[in-house]
Amino acid sequence: MKLELKEQWNLIAEEITESAFALSDMKLLATGTRTTWGEIYLGIDPRGRRHVIVPVPDNAGEEREDTSQGISIEVRPYIVGGKEVLYCDIACKLEELNELFTVVAQDIIDHLLKQPDSSPFPQSLKILERWRQLLERVPARILSQEKISGLMGELLFLSKLADESPDVLDHWVGPDGASHDFISQNINVEVKTSARQVGRHIKVQSLEQMDISEDQQLYLFFVKLRTPTGTGITLPKMIDELLLNGVNSIDLYKKLLAAGYQPDEREVYLNRPLEFVEASFYRVDEDGFPRLTLASLRDGLPEGVGKISYEVNLDGTSIAPLSDDSIDELLKNMRQ
């Protein structure tokens, strides 16, 4: 049985108040999910911090890992039925990290349920270390407005892919440093966004970005955004919608972290809405699309020139965007 933490946390306060029993100073909610050593509980302590409580083997001893900024893992005794019983307590130390804690704890629980005979402390520590290494690579700052726009454009395309099949995260490779944002078999998609009020211009960062080998196809997904006249849409809301559509939360957050998005800054991003004005697809690797590639430069790059970036005016080309039927066919082929 899979335990979906995000869904449980949405209701846990009311459920704990009404039906929980006490372990020491914490109120716990039984989840109905078990390892070999017993049932897993969700908890809220008197300071409102979230906990996942996992039973341990009889031969386990007290252990503690508390060097992570926001998450601690500890095998400690609780009083149950008048006697001490050891449990592994996975705890969120800071309320502002609740969103990230839920994702990390979900990953830990998923691994424990796949290996129900394993001791939870070393397994939890191993998963936490993987997340810690990933988090250390993420800049501790808010994304710029330009990067927010770019990430929202990529999430918009991801949502189109996930409409009929949520298992599409492997195709989103831009955050992993790939040459294009989305790749599936021989189909490549580069996402470009623009917040200009006038015109439809995109920035191309290199000669390789609009280039592709002959056995591959390359498409441009152009997204135009603006400051909303109404409520608009935000990064956290787009993430929530993807999760509701069944996209794997752990894999999604790993991609988002690689893209520079910190889940614990959710409130900041909720106050930075944008509005989608246009979303169009273009076939890039066909005659007529305005682009520069290394092959298009007869003599190659001049000596001393290391990199070229340029701008494309989509209004200055006769190339028409893809029809709705062609877009449906493209997405269908990428999902296969």
C-alpha positions in Angstrom: 0.0 0.0 0.0 1.4 3.4 -1.0 1.2 6.2 1.5 0.6 9.6 -0.1 1.8 12.1 2.4 0.7 15.3 0.6 -2.9 14.2 0.7 -2.7 13.2 4.4 -1.2 16.5 5.5 -4.1 18.4 4.0 -6.5 16.8 6.5 -4.2 15.8 9.3 -4.9 18.7 11.7 -8.7 17.9 11.9 -8.2 14.2 12.0 -5.6 14.3 14.8 -7.8 16.6 16.9 -10.7 14.2 16.5 -9.3 10.8 16.6 -5.6 10.6 17.5 -4.0 9.0 20.5 -0.9 10.2 22.3 2.6 8.9 22.2 4.6 10.9 24.7 4.1 14.7 23.9 3.0 14.1 20.3 -0.3 13.4 18.7 -0.2 10.7 16.0 -2.4 9.6 13.2 -2.3 5.9 12.2 -1.8 5.6 8.4 -2.7 2.0 7.9 0.6 1.5 6.1 3.1 -1.0 7.6 6.7 -2.2 7.4 7.8 -5.6 8.9 8.3 -3.8 12.2 4.8 -2.2 12.5 2.6 0.6 11.4 3.8 4.1 10.2 2.3 7.2 11.9 2.1 10.8 11.0 2.5 13.3 13.9 2.3 16.9 14.9 4.2 18.0 18.0 3.1 20.8 20.4 5.1 23.3 18.3 3.2 22.3 15.1 6.1 20.6 13.5 5.5 17.6 11.2 6.8 14.1 12.0 6.8 10.7 10.4 7.1 7.9 13.0 8.4 4.5 11.8 8.8 1.4 14.0 12.2 -0.1 14.3 13.5 -3.7 14.8 13.7 -5.1 18.4 17.5 -5.0 18.3 17.7 -1.3 17.3 19.5 1.2 19.5 19.1 5.0 19.9 20.7 7.0 17.1 20.5 10.6 15.9 21.3 12.6 12.7 20.6 16.3 13.2 23.2 18.1 11.0 20.7 18.8 8.2 19.2 22.3 8.3 15.6 21.4 8.2 15.2 17.6 8.8 16.3 15.4 11.6 16.2 11.6 11.9 16.3 10.0 15.3 15.7 6.6 16.9 14.3 7.5 20.3 12.0 6.1 22.9 8.3 6.9 23.2 6.0 5.9 26.0 3.4 3.4 24.7 1.0 1.6 27.1 3.2 2.6 30.0 6.5 1.3 28.6 9.3 2.6 26.5 9.3 1.7 22.8 11.8 2.8 20.2 10.7 4.5 17.0 12.5 6.2 14.1 11.3 9.8 14.2 11.8 11.7 10.8 11.0 15.4 11.7 10.7 18.7 10.0 12.5 21.3 12.2 11.3 24.4 10.4 7.6 25.1 9.5 8.7 27.0 6.3 10.3 23.7 5.1 7.0 21.7 5.4 6.6 21.5 1.6 10.2 20.2 1.0 9.9 17.9 4.1 6.8 16.2 2.7 8.7 15.4 -0.6 11.8 14.1 1.2 9.7 12.1 3.7 7.6 10.6 0.9 10.8 9.4 -0.8 12.0 7.9 2.5 8.7 6.1 3.1 8.6 4.8 -0.5 12.0 3.2 -0.1 11.1 1.7 3.3 8.0 0.1 1.9 10.0 -1.4 -1.0 12.3 -2.9 1.6 10.0 -3.5 4.6 12.6 -5.7 6.4 15.3 -3.1 6.5 16.1 -0.9 9.5 14.6 2.5 8.9 17.4 4.7 10.4 20.2 3.8 7.9 17.8 3.7 5.0 16.3 7.1 5.9 19.8 8.5 6.4 20.9 7.3 2.9 17.9 9.0 1.2 18.3 12.2 3.2 22.0 12.3 2.1 21.0 12.1 -1.6 18.6 15.0 -1.1 21.2 17.0 0.8 23.7 16.6 -2.1 21.0 17.9 -4.5 20.0 20.8 -2.3 23.6 21.9 -1.9 23.8 22.4 -5.7 20.8 24.7 -5.7 21.5 28.5 -5.3 20.0 29.8 -2.1 18.1 32.6 -3.8 14.8 33.4 -5.5 14.7 32.9 -9.3 14.7 36.0 -11.4 11.6 37.0 -13.2 13.1 35.9 -16.5 13.9 32.4 -15.0 10.4 32.2 -13.5 8.9 32.9 -16.9 11.2 30.2 -18.5 10.3 27.6 -15.9 6.6 28.3 -16.2 6.9 27.8 -20.0 8.5 24.4 -19.4 5.9 23.4 -16.9 3.1 24.5 -19.4 4.6 22.1 -22.0 5.0 19.4 -19.3 1.3 19.8 -18.4 0.3 19.3 -22.0 2.4 16.0 -22.1 0.9 14.9 -18.8 -2.7 15.5 -19.8 -3.1 11.9 -20.9 -0.1 10.2 -19.4 1.5 11.5 -16.1 4.6 9.3 -16.5 6.4 11.8 -18.7 9.1 13.3 -16.4 11.9 11.4 -18.1 11.3 13.5 -21.2 12.0 16.8 -19.3 15.7 16.9 -19.6 16.5 20.7 -19.7 17.1 20.9 -15.9 19.6 18.0 -16.3 21.7 20.1 -18.7 20.6 18.4 -22.0 20.9 20.2 -25.3 17.1 20.8 -25.5 14.4 21.1 -22.9 12.4 18.0 -23.8 13.5 14.9 -25.7 11.5 11.8 -26.5 12.9 9.2 -29.0 13.8 11.3 -32.1 11.7 14.4 -31.1 13.3 17.4 -29.4 11.4 20.4 -28.1 13.0 23.7 -27.1 10.8 26.0 -24.9 11.2 29.8 -25.3 9.3 32.4 -23.4 8.9 36.2 -23.9 7.4 38.9 -21.7 7.8 41.6 -24.2 4.6 43.7 -24.7 5.2 44.2 -28.4 6.4 41.6 -30.9 7.2 37.9 -30.7 11.0 37.7 -30.1 13.1 34.9 -28.6 16.7 34.8 -27.5 18.8 31.9 -28.8 21.8 31.3 -26.5 24.1 29.3 -28.9 24.5 27.9 -32.4 23.6 24.5 -31.0 20.3 25.4 -29.5 18.4 25.5 -32.8 20.5 22.7 -34.4 19.7 19.0 -34.7 21.1 16.0 -36.5 19.3 14.7 -39.6 17.7 11.7 -37.9 16.1 14.0 -35.3 13.2 16.5 -35.3 13.3 19.8 -33.5 10.3 21.9 -32.4 10.0 25.3 -30.8 7.3 25.9 -28.1 6.9 29.6 -27.9 5.1 31.0 -24.9 4.3 34.7 -24.3 3.5 35.9 -20.8 2.6 39.2 -19.2 1.7 40.8 -15.8 -1.8 39.5 -15.2 -4.9 41.7 -15.4 -6.6 39.3 -13.0 -5.3 36.7 -10.7 -3.0 35.0 -13.2 -1.1 31.8 -12.5 2.0 31.1 -10.3 4.7 28.5 -10.3 3.4 26.8 -7.1 -0.1 26.5 -8.6 1.3 25.0 -11.8 3.2 22.5 -9.7 0.0 21.6 -7.7 -1.9 21.0 -10.9 0.8 18.6 -12.2 0.7 16.7 -8.9 -3.1 16.5 -9.1 -2.7 15.0 -12.6 -0.7 12.2 -11.2 2.9 13.3 -11.9 5.3 11.7 -9.4 6.0 14.3 -6.7 9.5 13.1 -5.8 10.8 13.1 -9.4 9.1 16.4 -10.2 10.7 18.2 -7.2 14.1 16.7 -8.1 13.7 18.3 -11.6 12.5 21.6 -10.0 15.4 21.7 -7.6 17.8 21.1 -10.5 16.1 24.1 -12.3 16.7 26.3 -9.2 13.3 26.2 -7.7 13.2 25.9 -3.9 9.9 24.4 -2.5 10.3 26.2 0.8 10.1 29.6 -1.0 6.5 28.7 -2.1 5.0 31.8 -0.5 7.4 34.1 -2.4 6.4 32.6 -5.7 2.7 32.7 -4.9 3.1 36.5 -5.0 4.7 36.5 -8.4 1.8 35.6 -10.8 1.9 35.8 -14.6 -0.6 35.3 -17.3 -0.2 33.2 -20.5 -1.0 35.2 -23.6 0.1 32.8 -26.3 1.4 29.3 -26.7 2.5 28.2 -30.2 4.5 25.4 -31.8 6.9 25.7 -34.7 8.9 23.1 -36.6 12.5 24.3 -36.5 14.4 21.8 -38.7 12.5 22.7 -41.9 13.5 25.2 -44.6 12.4 28.7 -43.8 12.7 28.8 -40.1 15.0 31.7 -39.1 18.0 30.2 -37.3 21.8 30.1 -37.2 23.8 26.9 -36.9 27.4 26.1 -37.3 26.7 24.4 -40.6 25.0 27.6 -41.9 28.2 29.6 -41.4 30.2 28.8 -44.6 33.6 29.2 -43.0 32.7 28.3 -39.5 33.3 30.6 -36.6 36.0 33.3 -37.1 39.1 32.8 -35.1 38.7 34.3 -31.6 34.9 34.0 -31.5 33.9 31.4 -28.9 30.2 31.7 -28.7 27.3 33.3 -30.6 23.8 34.2 -29.3 21.2 35.9 -31.4 17.5 36.9 -31.5 14.7 35.5 -33.7 11.7 37.6 -34.6 8.8 35.1 -35.2 6.7 37.9 -36.7 9.4 38.3 -39.4 9.0 34.8 -40.8 6.5 33.2 -43.2 6.6 30.0 -41.2 3.2 29.3 -39.7 2.7 27.7 -36.3 1.6 24.0 -36.1 -2.1 23.3 -36.4 -4.0 21.8 -33.5 -4.0 18.4 -35.2 -0.3 18.5 -35.7 0.2 19.5 -32.1 -1.9 16.5 -30.9 0.1 14.2 -33.1 3.4 15.6 -31.8 2.3 15.1 -28.1 1.0 11.7 -28.9 4.3 10.6 -30.4 6.3 12.0 -27.5 4.2 10.1 -24.9 4.9 6.7 -26.6 
